[in-house]
């Protein structure tokens, strides 16, 4: 039986009204905030488009900045999904009820940067622990960067290498801003562990320094996706969409999208769950700064 003209127009109008109704997915994008390195690498925007295609959820990128800037925006309810490094800030959000389920979805890499002349001979070391054994043996200057990720990785490597840091070769971080750490290392002709993405893209600069070692899986740090918690003002639709996006991101299809986005961005920049550091595998699912490939 054919639908007559007026009846057909009425059905079309009803469909349009439903599509425009409050709470409809098209009218309420999921507000996303991410730490700057994800976007700086070129992976972020490519991954965002793939997540939209894979889930049908429209993602509005509302904040791209360092953790000090994006954590308060998430806490104020200006973002409904947070892509950031896991750590004290995300645990604090969960403790306040602002953060909900948190899942690891990928890893970035820290690298060992040092003088091009490489006085300790770390270029070509098998891994970070061996590089630190050489630095300690040579009593070559090393700056203990106050950045949380760098500190965590350095402590891990010192323990693995059986090294006891001594003040005759471990120098205090005297930089006023994190971006100045390589300038200090360059001035003191010292080694330092920093994030691979900002070092490669010129966010951290130091005259005469090079990335001397990368590719050690123990020098990776987890990226997590933090969903809104019970005290977060996210709507029911936003909560459902955040869960949908994260479920997809950690799935086999989402991880394939991450790998494709990373390749298109000229990576490796962000590693998937299959390449988790050894310490996390059971529980989870050398070049110049201008040429960071292994």
N, C-alpha and C positions, 0 to 999 in steps of 0.2 A: 504494500500500500504506500503510495507516494504522499509525502508531507506537503500540504498546501502552503501557498506563499505566506500568508499571515502567521500560520503556526510555525513555519520554518524560521521566520524572522524572530519570533518570540523565543524559540530555542536558542538561536544565535545570541540574542540579547542576554538571555539568562546565563549562557556560558561566559560572556564578557563580564557580566556583573560578578560572577563567582571568581573569575580570574583577578578582578580588581578589589575583591573583598579584603578587609583588614586581616592580616595574618597569612595571606597568600604568599607562597614562596617567592614569587617574582617581585613582590612589594617589600620584602624584608630580607635584604642580603645579609649574609653572615659577616660580621665585622671582624677582621683578622689583623693582628699585630704580630710583627716578627722582628727578631734581633737583626741588626744591620748587615752582618756578614752573609746571611742567606741571600739577601737581595743584591748585595755588592758583588757577589760571585757570578750573578746572572742566573742562578738556579731558581731563585724565588719566584720571579714572574712566570717563568716557563712552567714551574711546578704548579703555581696557582691556576693557570689556564687548564692544565691537565686534571687537577682536582675538580674543577667545575665540570669538565666534560665527563669525568668518571662518576660523579655523584649527583649531578643536576642541581647542586647548591651554588648559588651565586655568591662569590666571595668579594667583599669590599676591603681592600687593603687600607686601613685607617692609620697605621703607624709603622714606621721602619726606623729604628734608632737603637741606641745601646740599651742595656737592661735597666739602667737607672731612669731612663725616660719611658720605656714601654710598660714596665711593671706597674707604676702608678696609674697609667691610663687603663690598664686591664682592671685594676682594683677599683677604679671609679666607675666601671661599667661602660667605658668608651670602646671596649673591644670584647668580643665574646669567645675568641679562641686565640691562644698565645703560643707562638712557636719560638722557643728560647732554649738556652742551655739549662739542663737540670741542675739544681743546686740550692743553696740556702734561701734564695729569693722565692723559688717556686714552692719549697716546703713551707715557708712563712705564709704564702698565699693560701695554701691548703689548711694550715693551722688556724687561720682567720675565717675559714669557711668560704673564702672568695674563689679559691681554686678547687676544682673537683678532681676527676680522674686524670692522671698524668701518665702518658705513655711515650717511651723512646721510639723515635721513627728514623733516626739517622745520626751520623757522627761527622764532626769536622776534625781537622787535624792541626796540631801544634808542630812547630818546626824549630830546629836549633839554628840560630843565626849567630854569625861571628865574623871576625875580621877576615878579609879575603886572603890574607897571608896565612891564616889558620895555624897559629903557633903550637897548638896542642895536637894537631894532626887528626882532627875528628872527621874530616872529609873522607868518606869511604868507610866509616865505622859501620859495623853490622847492624847496630841499633842504638837507641838512646842511652841504654845502660853502658854500653861499651864506650860511647862518646864521652860520657861523664867520667868513666875510669881514666880516660886519656887526659881530660881537663884536670882532674884531681892530681894525677901523677905529674903533670907539667906545672901544677900550681898556676894555671892560666886564669886570668880574671873572669869571673862569672857574676852577672848581675841577677840577684834574686828578685824578679819582677813581682810586684804585689798583686797583680791580677789573679783572681781566684782560680781561673782555669790553668794558668801557667804554674801557679804555686802547687796545685793538686798534682799536676803531671810531674813536676820536678821532684816533689817528695816521693812519688811512686818510683821514679827512676833511681833516685839515690838509694832507696831501700833495696831495690832489685840489684843494684850494683854493689851493695855493701859499703857505701861511701858515708863517711862522717864529714859533713861540711865544716870547714875551718875558716876563720875570719881573714887568714892571709890570702885566700883566693876567692871567697864568696863576698861580694860587695852589696851594700844596701842600695835599694831602689830609692834614689833621691829625686826622681822626676815629679813635677807638680801635677801633670796630667798623664794618663796612660799612653797617649799618643807620642809622648816625649821619650819613651823608654829606649828606643833605638838610638836617639841622639846621645843619650847618656852612654850607652854601650859603645857607640862609635868614638866618643871622646876618651873613654877609658880602655879602648881596644879590647873589649870584653865580649864574652859569649852571653846569650840570653835565649830563653825559650818564649816564643810568642805564637799567636794564632797565625796559621798559614795563609788564610784569606787576606787579612789586612796587610800582612807583610808583602804578599805578592802584588796587591793592588795599590801599593804606595801609601796606604793609610798610616803605616809606621815607616819612618824613614831614618836612615843612618848612613852617613858617608863612609864608603869603603867596606860596608858589610854585605854579606851574601847569605842566602839560605844554604847551609852546609849539610844539613841532614834532614830528611823527611822520609815518610813511608813506614815508620814504626807504628804498628797498630796500638801499642801501649801509650802512644802520644795523641790519642784521639779522645774527644770529649763528646758526651751525648747531647743531642738535640731532643727536646721533649715537646709534646703537644699537650697543653694544659687546658682542659675544659672548664666551664664555669661551675663553681661550687654552689651550695645552698644559699649562701649569703650574697652571691653575685646577682645583680639585677637583670640578668639575661632573661629574655622571654622564653616561653615554652618552645616556640618555633626555633629560636636560636640554639637552645640546648639540644634539641633533636638534630638540628643541622650540624652542630659541632661534633656530636657523636658520630653522625654519618660520615663526615669528612675524615675524622681520625680513624674510624674503622677502615675506611678505604685506604688511607695513607699507609697503614701498617700491613695491609693485605698484600698478596703477591702482585696484584695488578697495580696497586699504588706504589709499591717498591720498584716495579718495572718503569713506571712513570718517573719516579725520582731518578733512576739510572739514566733514562733518556734525557731528562732535563739537564742533568749534570754533564752528559756528553755534549749536548748542544751548546752548553755554556763554556766548553773548552776545559772541563775538569781533568783530573779528579779534584773536586772541591768538597762535595758532601757524599759520604759513604752510607750505603744502606745497611739494614739489619744483618744481612748475611756476612758483612765484614766487620762485625762487632769486635772490639778489643778482647783479648783472651780472658780477661777478668770478668767480662760480661757475657761471654758466649753461652755459658751454661744456663744463665738466667734470662736470656732474651732471644726472645726471638730476635841525588844532590844536584841542585840547579841554582841559577840566579833568580832574584825576585821577578824578573821579567819572563822567566820560563820555568814555572813551578812543577811541570810534570815529572813523574818519577822516571 
